[in-house]
Amino acid sequence: MAFTIPRFGFPSDDKMEAPSVQDNRIAALHRAVAFVLSALVVSVVVNLLVVPKVFRAAEVIPYVADGGVFGCQVKVVDEPMPQGPTQ
């Protein structure tokens, strides 16, 4: 059983690895970051395309919740005209 003295009071480092192993780990992390970034960009683009369509569709026909499954459509009426001064 080998005994190693820690340097400067810190525990000993892990075993030595070839630089190519570290390069492979960095490349794997780079691919993971690229995947997450591309998913984020796709999500933003989809939101930019879908949200205006959803807002447009939501503002077309007003409905009132009447307790039914689908609600009832609101009839659009003009504002009442003022009757003039009252005496």
N, C-alpha and C positions, 0 to 999 in steps of 0.2 A: 504494500500500500504506500503510494507516494504522498509525500506531504509537501504542499506548496505554500509559501509565505505570500500573503497578499501584498500587492504593491501599494504603498502610501495608505495602508489601512483599509483599502477597498477590497472586495472579493476579487478573485482571479477572473480574467476574461474567459469567455467560452472558447471552445477549441478553434484552432485556426482553420480557415476555409479559403479555398482558391478564389481569386478575383472573379472567375467566371460564374461561380455560384452566386456571389453578390450581384453580378450583372444580371443573372437570370431572375433573381428576386426583384430587382429594380424594374426590369422589363415587365414582369408579371403585375407589379403595382401600377406601372404606367398603363398597361392594358385595362386594368380595373378602373383607373381614373378616367381613361378615354371612354369606356363604356358608360360610366355614370354621367359624364359630361354630355355625351351624345343623347342619353335618355332625357336629361334635363332640357337640352335644346329642342328635342322632338316634342316634349311636353309643352314647352312655351309656344312653339309654332302651332300645335294643335289648339291650345287655348286661344291664341290670337285669331285663329280661323273659326272656332266654334262659338265663342262667347258673343260676338256681334249677332250671329244668326239666332242664338237663343234669346237675346234681348229683343231682337226684331219680332220673333215669334211670340214672345210673352206680351208684347204691347199691342198686338193686332186686335184681338177680341177680348174684351173684359168679361169676366164671369163673376158671379156672386155665389158664395157658398150658401146653399139653401138646405143643407142636410142630406142632399142626395149624393149619389156617387160622383156625378160629373158637374154639378152645379147648374145654374141657369144663366143663359146669356143675357147681358144687360142691353136694353134698347137705348140707343143714343138719341137724345132729344135736344132741341135747342134751348138755350136759356130763356126764361120768361122775359117778355118785354116789359119795361116799366110802364105803369098806367098813367103816369103824369102826377102832378101835385094833388094831394088829397086835401079836402077842405073840412 
